[in-house]
Amino acid sequence: MPESPEVDALVEELRARLAGRAITDVDVLEFRVTKTRARPPSSLVGERVTGATRHGKLVDLVFGEAHLVVSLGRHGWARWRDGDDAVGFDAPVTGADDADAGPAPALVTIEFDDGSALEFTDAGGWVSLGLSVVDDPAEVQAVAKLGPDPADPAFSRADFDRAVVGRRKQVKAVLQEQESLAGIGNAYSDEILHTAKISPVAHAAALTEAELDRLFDTTVGTITSAIEGRRGIPIDQLKAVKVAAMRVHGRAGETCPVCGDTIRDFSFASTTAQYCPTCQTNGEQLPLRE
């Protein structure tokens, strides 16, 4: 799932490459991605890009007074198509046999007046990509409900405390809840909690003042440093750079770089996450569904 550091890098590249470019054609290959049926993406043909920004994990391409808001969902991303070549942060289709797995299919192609084309893809077994054409990004529910963004320079300890303190919910779930804190998903919540030395299944209400202090510092530090680290990385290399930067996420069976224990998987909601028993759970092994 793309998270705020990767989406931020994507938006920077879109802004740099598309500023002033006009849309010449839009091809929607999967009707379910169009969330504003009265204003489909094709209604932007002839309009010029005037900006690009990020809302949490969502992309906002600006066309004067109109906005094309792209929800990447769980498996969505973007790639450039210059002629017959497609370049982007791609992945095999989820559930496909490894021998037959190919690049994720393009569900929407937007062509521009310089001959380039931007494709939005979805590698999932079900469509999670969504495009909305609106006058105000807040018309998109996923944007309207967003909590404060830890990458925002204005993000404060008070913002953090309102999102976390006293919550009778596992702290990993709070970090990933977009209404509480925008932009964090499974990977970066694993990284944040490992650095803060906090169990992912601890209830936020049970955290001590010292743990809350560490969690605030590591939440801001992890996200802002990841955004800085992804800056300038071409979008076709972002996935590899993200994976390489992970200390615990996706590294079950490997050695913890802090204490030398073995990083382990545990079951979290509908997915799997990673943690270090010594650093985070006083040696306790968390449940893993087979």
N, C-alpha and C positions, 0 to 999 in steps of 0.2 A: 504494500500500500504506500503510495507517495505521501510523504509528510512535509511539514513546512519548509525544511531546508532545501529539499529537492524541488518543491514547487516554486520556492523563491528563485532558485537558479533558472528554472524553466521560464518564469515570468521575465527575468532580466534578459534572457536570450530573445524571447518574443518581442520585448520592447525594442531591443537593439535592431532586430532584423525586420520588423514589420512597421515601424513608425513611418507614417506617410504613405504606406502601401494601400491600394484599393483592392477590395474583393472583386474578382471577376466571375467566380462561379462557386457554388456550394453543392456538394453531392452527399446526401444523407443516405447511407446504405442500410441503416437500421432505424426504423421509424420510432422505436421506443426511446432513443436518446433525446428526442425533441420534447422538452418539457413545457414549452410555451407554444401550443398548437396554433394559436392565432398569430404568433410572430415567430415563424420558423427561422432557422439560421439563414435560409435563402433570402429572407427579407433584408439582409445586410449587403446584398450584391450592389456594388457601386459605392459603398461607404468606405471611408479611409480610416485606418487605425490611427488613433491619437494618443494611445497610451495602453499600458498593461499594468495590472497590480494583482496582489494576492489577498484573499480573505481566508485565513486559516489554511485549509488544504485545497481551496478552490481558486481557479484562474479567472481573472476578469480582463477581457479584451475590450478596450474602450473605443467607441466610434462616435466621437462628438458627444451627443446627448444619449446615445444608446450604449448598452453594455451587453456583451456576449459572455455570460457566466458559465464556466465549465466546471462541473463537479466530476472529478476523476474517479470517485468511488474507490472500490477496493483494488481494481486491476487496470484502471485507465491510465493512459499516458499520451504523449504527443511525439511525433517524428516529422522530420522534413522529407519531402519528396521533391528532389531536383531532377527533372526528367524521369527516368525509370528507376532511380535509386532512392531508397527510403533509408533515412538515418535517424535513429532515435533510441530512447530508453525502452527497449522492447523486451518481451518475454514470451516463451512458448505459451500456448493456450493451456489454461489450467485443466488438468485431467487428461490431457493428450498423452499418448504413448510417446516415450522419449525418442524412439526411433523415427516417429512421424511428426514430432512437434516442429512447428514452423513459427515464424514471426506472428505476433498478435495481429488479428485482422483490423484493418482501418474501417471504422464505422461511419466516420465523417471525414470528408476531404474538402478543404477550403483553398481555392486557388487565388493567387494575387497577380497584380499587373506587372510584376517583374519576372513572371514565369515560374515562380516557386509555388509550392503547395504545402500546406500544413495538414497533417493527418492526425486525428484523434483515434486512438486504438483502445481496445478492451480485451485483456487476456483471460478474463474469467469465463467460467462455464455459464454464467448468467450476466446479463447486461447491467453494469453499475454506473457506466458513463452517462452523464446527463448534460444537455446544453439548453440554456434559457436566454432569450433575448428580452431585455427589460430596460426601463428608463432609470431604475434605481436598483443597485445590487441587493438592497434589503428586501426587494420583492421576492427574492429567492429565499425560501424558508431556511435552507442550510446556512445562508449568510446571516439572516436576521437573528438566528438563535445563538450565534457564536459568542463565546465568552471572550475575556481579554486574551491577547496574544503575548506569550512570554518574550517574543522577539521585538515587541514594540518598545521603543525607548521610554515610553510613558508607563510601561508596566511596573506596578509598585508592589511592595509587600502587602499593602492593604488589598489589592486586587487578588493576590495569591491567597491571603487568609480568607477572603470571602468565598473563594472557590474550594478551599481544602479544610479549613479548621472546623472541627465538630461534625464532619460528615461521617455518617454510619455506613460507610461504603469502603471496599478495598481501595487502597491508595492508588494502585495501578489503574483501576477503573476510573477513578476521579481524574487522573492525568490524561486519560484517553477520551474523556467525556467532552465533546466539543462545546457544549453549553457552559462548561466550567473553565476550560483552558483550550484555546484554539490552536490547532495545528499539530498536536502530538498524537502519535499512533503507537502501535505495538512495539516497534523497534526502539524508538527514542525513549519511551517509558521504561523499557528494560534498561537502557543505558543510564538514564537518570537515577533510577532506583539503585542500581549497582554502585554508581559513584557515591550516592548518598548513604550507602550501607543500610538500606531499609528494605524489609520484606515486602514483596509485591502484594501479599495477601493481608498485610496489616490493615486494620481499619484506620482511616484518616483521623477519626475522633480519638484514637488511642495514642497518637504520636506525641512525644514529649516536645517541649520547647526547643531542645537542642536538635531533635530530629526535624522539626519544622524549619528551623534555621538552615540546616544542611539541605533539606529538600528544596527550599526556595532558591538558595544559591546554585544548586546543581541544575535545577530546572532552567533557570535563566542562562547559566553558563553553558550547559550542554547544547541548547537550541541556538543560542547566538554564535557559539564557536562553530557549530555545524554549518550554519548559514554562511559564515565567513569562509569556511573550508570548501564549500561547494561553489562559491562565487567564481565565475569564469569557466567552469567545467562544461564542456559541450554536453548537450542533453543526451547524446548517445553513450556517454561515459559515466553518467551520474549514478546509475545503479551499481556499477562496479566500485566506484569511489565510496558510495555509502556502505556497501558490504565490507569493504576493506577497513573502514573506520570503526566498525562495531567491535566493542571489547567483549560483550557477552551475548548480544542478540545474534541468533543463528549459529552460535558456537558451542552447542551442547557436545560434551565429550572432550572438549579442549581444556587447556589449563587456564585457570583464572590468572590474568596478568598481575593481580594485586597480591593474592595470598598463595597461589599454587594449587588450590583445590580444583576439582573437576566441575566445570560448568554443566548445569543440568537443565533438562526440559521440565516444564510443568504445564498442566492443562489450565487454560484461562479462557472463559467464555467459550466461543466456538473455535478457538485457535490454540496454538502452542506458543509459549514464551520461555525465556531463559533467565536463570539467576545463578548466583554462587551461594551454596549453603553456608560456607564459613563467613563470607562477607555480609550476608543478608539475613540468614534465618537461624543463627546459632547452631548450625550443623543439621537442622531439620530438613528432611527431603519432602518437598511438596508433591501432592498427588499428580500422577500422570495417567490419563486414560489411554488404554491400549486400543 
